[in-house]
Amino acid sequence: MANFINVKGTTQATFQIQKGGANLINSSGAIHVKNAANDAFADLNALALISGNASQAGSVKVFGDANYMSMVYAASQSADTTYTWVKPDAGKYLKTDGSGNLSWDTPPSAPTDIVHVASKAFVFGTSSPFDHKEIPIGAIVTRVQVIIDTAFDDAAATLKVGKAGATDKYMATTENDLAGLAGSIYEAQYGNAAVSGSAEQIICTLSPGSAEAGAGRVLVYYVIPETL
């Protein structure tokens, strides 16, 4: 036989639910749910977890060691936001419909009809080869520039730009001079075919020789033509 009793509270900081069950603990005004041994946190299962109320914004924190990820309600938010959990496929991104609903979607294709420019700085001590821009399928590299910011102090220093297996596809070592005057721009233009099959990682191969000074930038220009 069991009885319902009206208890206002307890003077103890710990309240155990059932013999051998979980403990509810007061910790400086916050409630902790711990296991029967009171030495580790226990699971808390509920149909809905509500944080905050109409007059006080809530937040959710997920800890990992000493650090945590926090989701906080913005005070300026004027509508409810709902996310229905589904496991996303690889490469999806989270988008909003502007009405408070979040969902996973496929990223839009890279924009066409514009010139993309990617810049990568290097110095005499940069590890070689080094990655530049990974350009998408359908892209066409229209030109490559090497800008000398600080002249290399070894005339034997060289740089070429290409991809794995064709390291001078976009610029050969003879098309730039790393020992040239600071401010010099060296440019190479080719009638390259569009990238196909998979994205193409552009790489730069630097041979600084015995240089102890020198710096520059590699600019890659590419377009994704609109198909008419």
Secondary structure, DSSP 4 states (H G I P E B T S, - for coil): ----------SSSEEESSTT--EEEEETTEEEEE-TTSSSB-----S----SBTTB--EEEEEETTEEEEEE--TT--S--EE---PPPTT-EEEE-SSSEEEEEPPPPPP-SSEEEEEEEEETT--SSEEEEEEPTT-EEEEEEEEEEE--S-TT-EEEEEETTEEEEEE-GGG--TTSPTT-EEEE---PPPP-SS-EEEEEEEE-TT-S--EEEEEEEEE-PPP-
